[in-house]
Amino acid sequence: MGRRCPVEIVVKGTLPDAAFWRGRRVLLTGHTGFKGGWLTLWLRSLGAEVCGYSLPPSTDPSLFETARVGEACRSVLGDIRDLPVLEQAFGDFAPDIVLHLAAQPLVRRSYQDPLETYSTNVMGTAHVLDLVRRTPTVQAALIVTTDKCYENLEQIAPYRETDRLGGRDPYSNSKACAELVTQSYWWSYFSLAGSPAVATARAGNVVGGGDWSPDRLVPDLMQAFAKGRAAVLRNPDAVRPWQHVLEPCCGYLLAVEHICATPAASPRAWNFGPDAEGNVAVGAVAAGLAAAWGEDAGYYIRREPGAVHEATLLTLDHTRARADLGWQPRWSLQTTLAKTADWYRTHEDGGDMQALCEQQLSDYVCA
């Protein structure tokens, strides 16, 4: 996993326990995606045996291909909406742990195809949960949703896990529905003694190397900078909780360790978001990435009349994750943007992207 941490470094926050993950059989849905790819590489470094289940990568290039994520797992290509195929994967692999990340993750795409969004994010989640309850080897499952699952009132106060779920656009609403489905399954099946431990995780906006999804800020900026042209900002004043992709991935692993060790009297959920300095406007992130890229990288603002609704203010309170899991952000926003720009520049230069992912993971662990 790259260099070892110098002994004098003081570790910030709790890190996943390799002793817990070593030899664990982990079924991870969405391994061909951005978060799923990074998480797969991390699980391999911890000694876990990973089976990834997902559709083929949705972009070209993709993290899955450039970082050779398939080398780190047993890869099964399938749709979480296809219950018989998913059931076969569960049966063949007999997982100990399930990490559910597969989703239709784009707000603007959810407006274009709401039925795909709901069927993937709601029924796909129900399929995973039902197989968790019917697969005797499963000990725990974590259902990953999003910070957008909250009813967004554009409030200044950060959202807490106890706040009302909602969502105005189909994507956000479908993720709130996935939370409710998980709660129902918990009360109906997973609250019983001896049943798998199940919880949800809600993360803020993630950035980092290997995301080429359309209509996302960082991929749009990186592609524009690499081509030597100015990027376009649609909504520079929108405030989001920005964090490196490794931050929530760390939280997901810690959450699984926690639910396996600690019984619960009700459904559990955790927010994973940055400290206050990471809650900044789109324009500030664009400026930071342009500075990190250099070479006169820049952008301009083009507001779209009649554009679909996207929230302008959203922040998260991660007090519960700190208290329960010992989790806290390890990288500043400046470091996050520098690591992101370095990843894409290395890719443009033809570097070994799996090696860089492993190095950045090592840097993160040693932060």
C-alpha positions in Angstrom: 0.0 0.0 0.0 3.0 2.3 -0.5 5.3 3.8 2.1 4.9 3.1 5.8 4.0 5.9 8.2 6.9 7.4 10.1 6.6 6.5 13.8 6.6 10.2 14.9 3.3 11.0 13.0 0.3 11.5 15.3 -2.7 9.7 13.8 -5.8 11.9 13.4 -8.9 10.0 14.1 -9.6 6.2 14.1 -8.6 4.1 11.1 -10.0 0.8 9.9 -8.7 -2.3 11.7 -6.8 -4.6 9.4 -7.3 -7.4 11.9 -11.1 -7.1 11.5 -11.0 -7.1 7.7 -8.3 -9.6 7.0 -9.9 -12.7 5.4 -13.4 -11.2 5.4 -15.6 -12.0 2.4 -17.0 -8.6 1.3 -19.6 -8.3 -1.4 -19.5 -4.7 -2.6 -22.1 -3.4 -5.1 -21.0 -0.6 -7.3 -17.3 -1.6 -7.5 -17.0 -0.2 -11.1 -18.0 3.3 -9.9 -15.9 6.1 -8.3 -16.4 5.4 -4.6 -16.7 1.7 -5.1 -13.3 1.5 -7.0 -11.4 3.3 -4.2 -13.1 1.2 -1.5 -12.2 -2.0 -3.4 -8.6 -1.0 -3.5 -8.6 -0.2 0.2 -10.3 -3.4 1.2 -7.6 -5.4 -0.7 -4.9 -3.5 1.2 -6.6 -4.6 4.4 -6.6 -8.2 3.4 -10.2 -8.7 2.6 -11.5 -10.9 -0.2 -13.8 -8.8 -2.3 -16.5 -9.7 -4.8 -17.7 -6.7 -6.7 -21.2 -6.6 -8.3 -22.1 -3.8 -10.7 -22.9 -2.7 -14.2 -20.0 -2.1 -16.5 -18.3 1.3 -15.9 -20.6 4.1 -17.0 -17.8 6.3 -18.4 -14.8 5.9 -20.6 -12.2 6.4 -19.1 -13.2 5.1 -15.7 -11.4 4.5 -12.4 -12.2 0.8 -12.8 -10.2 0.6 -16.0 -7.4 3.1 -15.3 -6.6 1.9 -11.8 -7.2 -1.8 -12.7 -9.7 -2.2 -9.9 -10.7 -5.6 -11.3 -7.3 -7.0 -10.2 -8.3 -6.3 -6.6 -11.6 -8.3 -6.6 -13.7 -11.0 -8.1 -15.8 -8.9 -10.5 -19.4 -9.8 -11.4 -21.1 -7.6 -14.0 -24.8 -7.4 -13.2 -27.7 -5.0 -12.4 -29.0 -4.8 -8.9 -32.5 -4.6 -10.4 -32.0 -8.1 -11.7 -32.8 -10.1 -8.6 -32.0 -13.6 -9.9 -28.5 -12.6 -11.1 -27.9 -10.7 -7.8 -29.1 -13.7 -5.8 -26.7 -16.0 -7.7 -23.8 -13.7 -6.8 -24.8 -13.8 -3.2 -25.1 -17.6 -3.2 -21.8 -18.2 -5.1 -19.7 -15.9 -2.9 -21.4 -16.4 0.5 -20.3 -13.0 1.8 -19.7 -12.1 5.5 -20.1 -8.3 4.9 -22.2 -6.4 2.3 -21.4 -2.9 1.3 -24.1 -1.5 -1.0 -22.9 1.5 -3.1 -24.5 0.7 -6.5 -26.9 3.5 -7.5 -28.0 6.0 -10.1 -26.0 8.9 -8.5 -26.7 12.0 -10.7 -29.2 14.7 -9.9 -29.6 16.0 -13.5 -29.9 12.5 -14.9 -32.6 11.7 -12.4 -34.7 14.4 -14.0 -34.1 12.9 -17.4 -35.0 9.3 -16.4 -36.8 9.2 -13.0 -38.0 5.6 -13.4 -34.5 4.3 -13.8 -33.5 6.4 -10.8 -36.3 5.0 -8.6 -36.0 1.5 -9.8 -32.2 1.4 -9.2 -32.0 3.3 -5.9 -35.2 2.0 -4.3 -35.9 -1.4 -5.6 -32.2 -2.2 -6.0 -31.7 -1.4 -2.3 -34.7 -3.6 -1.4 -33.2 -6.4 -3.5 -29.9 -6.1 -1.6 -31.6 -6.0 1.8 -33.8 -9.0 1.1 -30.7 -11.0 0.1 -28.9 -9.9 3.2 -31.8 -11.4 5.3 -31.9 -14.6 3.2 -28.1 -15.3 3.0 -27.1 -17.1 6.2 -23.4 -16.1 6.0 -24.0 -12.4 6.1 -23.0 -10.8 9.4 -23.5 -7.1 8.6 -24.5 -4.7 5.8 -24.0 -1.0 5.2 -26.4 0.8 2.8 -24.7 3.9 1.4 -27.1 6.8 0.5 -26.2 10.5 0.4 -26.4 13.9 2.2 -29.2 14.8 -0.3 -31.6 12.3 1.5 -32.6 15.1 3.9 -35.5 17.4 3.3 -33.4 20.4 2.3 -34.8 23.6 3.7 -31.7 25.6 2.6 -31.0 26.1 6.3 -27.7 27.4 7.6 -27.5 24.7 10.3 -25.9 21.5 9.2 -28.2 18.4 8.9 -28.2 15.8 11.6 -29.2 12.1 11.3 -32.4 12.8 13.2 -33.6 15.5 10.7 -36.5 14.8 8.4 -35.8 12.8 5.2 -37.1 14.2 1.9 -35.8 15.3 -1.5 -37.3 17.5 -4.1 -35.6 16.0 -7.2 -36.0 12.3 -8.1 -32.4 11.4 -7.1 -32.6 13.0 -3.7 -36.1 11.6 -3.1 -35.1 8.1 -4.2 -32.2 8.1 -1.7 -34.6 9.2 1.1 -36.8 6.3 0.0 -33.8 3.9 0.2 -33.3 5.1 3.8 -36.9 4.4 4.6 -36.8 1.0 3.0 -33.7 0.2 5.1 -35.4 1.3 8.3 -38.4 -0.9 7.5 -36.2 -3.9 6.9 -34.4 -3.2 10.1 -37.6 -3.1 12.2 -39.1 -6.1 10.3 -36.0 -8.4 10.1 -32.8 -7.1 11.5 -33.8 -6.1 15.0 -34.1 -9.7 16.0 -31.4 -11.4 17.9 -28.9 -13.2 15.7 -29.8 -11.3 12.6 -27.3 -9.3 10.5 -26.3 -5.9 11.7 -27.5 -3.2 9.2 -27.1 0.6 9.1 -26.9 3.4 6.6 -24.3 6.0 5.7 -24.8 9.5 4.3 -21.8 11.3 2.8 -21.3 14.8 1.4 -19.9 15.7 -2.0 -16.8 13.6 -2.7 -13.9 14.5 -5.0 -10.8 12.8 -5.9 -9.1 11.0 -8.8 -11.0 8.8 -11.2 -14.4 10.4 -11.5 -15.5 11.1 -15.1 -19.2 11.3 -14.5 -21.0 14.0 -16.6 -22.5 17.1 -15.0 -20.2 16.9 -12.0 -18.0 19.8 -11.0 -14.6 18.2 -10.6 -14.7 15.9 -13.7 -15.9 18.9 -15.8 -13.1 21.1 -14.5 -10.3 18.4 -14.9 -11.3 17.6 -18.4 -11.4 21.3 -19.4 -8.0 22.0 -17.8 -6.4 19.0 -19.4 -7.6 20.2 -22.8 -6.4 23.8 -22.1 -9.8 25.4 -22.2 -11.9 27.3 -19.6 -14.4 25.2 -17.6 -18.1 26.2 -17.2 -19.7 26.8 -13.8 -23.5 26.6 -13.7 -24.1 27.5 -10.1 -20.9 29.0 -8.5 -22.7 30.2 -5.3 -24.0 26.7 -4.3 -22.5 25.6 -1.0 -21.7 21.9 -0.5 -19.7 19.8 2.0 -16.6 18.9 0.0 -14.3 16.0 1.0 -11.9 13.5 -0.5 -13.4 10.2 -1.5 -11.2 8.4 1.0 -12.9 10.2 3.9 -16.4 8.6 3.6 -14.7 5.3 2.6 -12.9 5.3 5.9 -16.2 6.0 7.6 -18.0 3.2 5.9 -15.3 0.7 7.0 -15.5 2.0 10.6 -19.3 1.8 10.6 -19.2 -1.8 9.7 -16.7 -2.6 12.4 -18.9 -0.7 14.9 -22.2 -2.4 14.0 -20.6 -5.8 14.2 -19.4 -5.1 17.7 -22.3 -3.1 19.2 -25.9 -4.2 19.3 -28.5 -1.5 18.5 -32.1 -0.8 19.8 -33.1 1.1 16.6 -31.9 1.7 13.1 -28.5 3.5 12.8 -27.2 6.1 10.4 -24.1 8.2 10.2 -23.2 11.4 8.4 -19.7 11.7 6.9 -18.8 15.3 5.9 -16.0 17.8 6.2 -15.2 20.2 9.0 -16.5 23.7 8.5 -13.6 24.8 6.3 -14.8 22.2 3.7 -18.3 23.8 3.4 -17.6 26.2 0.6 -19.2 27.4 -2.6 -18.7 25.8 -6.0 -16.7 28.8 -7.2 -14.2 28.4 -4.3 -13.6 24.8 -5.2 -13.1 25.7 -8.9 -10.6 28.4 -7.9 -8.7 25.9 -5.7 -8.5 23.3 -8.4 -7.4 25.9 -11.0 -4.6 27.0 -8.7 -3.6 23.4 -8.0 -3.6 22.6 -11.7 -1.7 25.7 -12.8 -0.9 26.5 -16.4 -3.4 29.4 -16.4 -6.3 27.0 -15.8 -9.6 28.9 -15.5 -13.3 28.9 -15.8 -16.3 31.1 -16.5 -19.8 31.3 -15.2 -22.8 30.5 -17.4 -26.1 30.4 -15.7 -28.8 28.3 -17.5 -32.3 29.9 -17.7 -34.9 27.4 -16.6 -32.3 24.9 -15.3 -33.6 22.1 -13.1 -33.7 22.7 -9.4 -30.5 21.9 -7.4 -30.1 22.9 -3.8 -27.9 25.9 -3.1 -27.1 25.2 0.5 -26.4 21.9 2.1 -24.0 21.0 5.0 -23.7 18.0 7.3 -23.2 17.5 11.1 -20.9 14.6 11.7 -20.9 14.7 15.5 -22.4 11.2 15.7 -19.7 9.7 13.6 -17.0 11.3 15.8 -18.7 10.0 18.9 -19.6 6.5 17.9 -16.8 5.6 15.4 -13.9 7.9 16.3 -14.1 9.1 12.7 -13.0 12.6 11.7 -11.8 14.2 8.5 -8.1 13.7 7.9 -7.4 16.0 4.9 -8.0 19.7 4.6 -9.8 21.1 1.6 -6.5 22.4 0.2 -4.9 18.9 0.5 -8.0 17.3 -1.1 -7.9 19.6 -4.1 -4.1 19.2 -4.5 -4.4 15.3 -4.4 -7.2 15.5 -6.9 -5.4 17.7 -9.4 -2.3 15.5 -9.0 -4.3 12.4 -9.8 -5.7 13.7 -13.1 -2.4 15.3 -14.1 -0.6 11.9 -13.6 -3.3 10.3 -15.6 -2.8 12.8 -18.5 0.9 12.0 -18.3 0.3 8.2 -18.7 1.2 7.3 -15.1 0.4 4.1 -13.2 -2.9 5.0 -11.7 -3.3 1.9 -9.5 0.1 2.7 -8.0 -1.0 6.4 -7.4 -4.2 5.3 -5.8 -2.2 3.1 -3.4 0.2 5.9 -2.7 -2.6 8.4 -2.0 -4.3 5.8 0.3 -1.0 5.4 2.1 -0.7 9.2 2.4 -4.2 9.4 3.8 -3.6 6.7 6.4 -0.5 8.5 7.5 -2.1 12.0 7.6 
